[in-house]
Amino acid sequence: MKAIELTINGEVYKLVAGFGFLREINSKAKVQLDDIKQEKKVGMTLYFASLIDGDVEALADVIDMLNKGQTPRLKRSDVEDYIVDDDTDIDALFKTVIDFLSQANVSKKAMETLRGTMDQSKANQ
């Protein structure tokens, strides 16, 4: 299981991409598949697209979900303060989180698919 560390206010926090993270992020959004009368969880796809688009609120959400169940536990306000701090390299933080999710087993296929779809969409414009 992949993990990275993030240092905020001198404290080291572990971010883990496991099944707990996968279940949490996927539960955030669902679509109804009318042809088979079933729901599909699409939270990961929506959040990853938002990360690639540079959505800082999605970044805070993903960091929060990656730290869930870890000790020490990040407070949401600390994540948000860290993101808005002028000393934080926001581009590097986005890159770190996206690269991490692109390598973790629970998310790398979804990231590959999403990037391929986005690249194809840009090529068609």
C-alpha positions as CSV (number, residue, x, y, z in Angstrom):
1,M,0.0,0.0,0.0
2,K,1.4,3.3,-1.1
3,A,1.9,6.2,1.4
4,I,3.6,9.6,1.4
5,E,4.3,12.1,4.1
6,L,3.3,15.7,4.2
7,T,4.8,18.1,6.8
8,I,2.4,20.8,8.0
9,N,3.4,23.1,10.9
10,G,6.4,21.0,11.7
11,E,4.2,17.8,12.1
12,V,4.6,14.9,9.7
13,Y,1.4,13.4,8.5
14,K,1.0,10.1,6.6
15,L,-1.2,10.0,3.5
16,V,-2.3,6.5,2.5
17,A,-4.0,5.3,-0.7
18,G,-5.7,2.1,0.4
19,F,-9.2,0.6,0.2
20,G,-10.4,3.0,3.0
21,F,-9.4,5.9,0.8
22,L,-10.9,4.3,-2.3
23,R,-14.3,3.6,-0.6
24,E,-14.4,7.1,0.9
25,I,-13.6,9.0,-2.3
26,N,-15.9,6.8,-4.5
27,S,-18.8,7.4,-2.1
28,K,-18.7,11.1,-2.8
29,A,-20.5,10.9,-6.1
30,K,-22.8,8.5,-7.8
31,V,-24.6,8.3,-11.2
32,Q,-27.6,6.3,-12.1
33,L,-27.1,3.9,-15.0
34,D,-30.7,3.9,-16.4
35,D,-30.2,1.0,-18.9
36,I,-29.3,-1.4,-16.1
37,K,-31.1,0.3,-13.2
38,Q,-28.0,0.4,-11.1
39,E,-25.8,3.1,-9.4
40,K,-22.2,3.6,-10.2
41,K,-19.8,5.3,-7.8
42,V,-17.8,7.9,-9.6
43,G,-16.2,10.0,-6.9
44,M,-12.7,9.1,-7.7
45,T,-13.1,10.1,-11.4
46,L,-14.6,13.5,-10.4
47,Y,-12.0,14.3,-7.8
48,F,-9.1,13.3,-10.0
49,A,-10.4,15.4,-12.8
50,S,-10.8,18.3,-10.4
51,L,-7.2,17.8,-9.2
52,I,-5.9,17.8,-12.7
53,D,-7.9,21.0,-13.3
54,G,-6.2,22.7,-10.3
55,D,-9.2,22.7,-7.9
56,V,-7.8,23.6,-4.5
57,E,-10.9,22.5,-2.7
58,A,-10.7,19.1,-4.2
59,L,-7.0,19.0,-3.2
60,A,-7.9,19.7,0.4
61,D,-10.6,17.0,0.2
62,V,-8.3,14.4,-1.2
63,I,-5.5,15.2,1.3
64,D,-8.1,14.9,4.1
65,M,-9.4,11.5,2.8
66,L,-5.8,10.2,2.3
67,N,-5.0,11.0,6.0
68,K,-8.2,9.5,7.4
69,G,-7.5,6.7,9.9
70,Q,-3.9,7.8,10.3
71,T,-2.1,9.1,13.4
72,P,-1.6,11.9,13.8
73,R,-4.8,13.0,12.1
74,L,-4.8,16.2,10.1
75,K,-7.5,18.8,11.0
76,R,-9.3,20.1,7.9
77,S,-8.5,23.7,9.0
78,D,-4.8,22.8,9.0
79,V,-5.0,21.5,5.5
80,E,-6.8,24.6,4.3
81,D,-4.4,26.9,6.1
82,Y,-1.5,25.0,4.6
83,I,-2.9,25.4,1.1
84,V,-3.6,29.1,1.4
85,D,-0.2,29.8,3.0
86,D,2.0,31.9,0.7
87,D,5.0,29.8,1.6
88,T,3.3,26.6,0.2
89,D,4.3,25.8,-3.3
90,I,0.8,24.9,-4.5
91,D,2.0,23.6,-7.9
92,A,4.4,21.2,-6.2
93,L,1.7,20.1,-3.8
94,F,-0.7,19.3,-6.7
95,K,2.1,17.5,-8.5
96,T,3.0,15.5,-5.4
97,V,-0.6,14.3,-4.8
98,I,-1.3,13.6,-8.5
99,D,1.9,11.7,-8.9
100,F,1.2,9.7,-5.7
101,L,-2.3,8.8,-6.9
102,S,-0.9,7.9,-10.3
103,Q,1.4,5.3,-8.7
104,A,-0.8,3.8,-5.9
105,N,-2.5,0.5,-6.9
106,V,-6.0,1.6,-5.8
107,S,-5.9,4.6,-8.1
108,K,-3.3,4.3,-10.9
109,K,-5.7,2.7,-13.4
110,A,-8.3,5.4,-12.8
111,M,-5.7,8.1,-13.2
112,E,-4.4,6.5,-16.4
113,T,-7.9,6.3,-17.9
114,L,-8.8,9.8,-16.9
115,R,-5.6,11.3,-18.3
116,G,-6.1,9.4,-21.5
117,T,-9.7,10.7,-21.8
118,M,-8.6,14.2,-21.1
119,D,-5.7,14.0,-23.6
120,Q,-8.2,12.7,-26.2
121,S,-10.6,15.4,-25.5
122,K,-7.9,18.1,-25.9
123,A,-6.8,16.5,-29.2
124,N,-10.3,16.7,-30.5
125,Q,-10.7,20.4,-29.8
